[in-house]
């Protein structure tokens, strides 16, 4: 299977799970934690911050 992704976008993170490509938009400020179980991505946890 072949998938095309935009390598010029710094605001998108791609996760491959069970052969499926899932895009995840990254916040302007904050952090995204990747939680794995059994060596596979289980979920993403995003904390969004605001810059003042």
Buried (B, 14 or more C-beta within 10 A) or exposed (E): EEEEEEEEEEEEBEEEEEEEEEEEEBEEEEEBEEEEEEEEBEEEEEEEEEEE
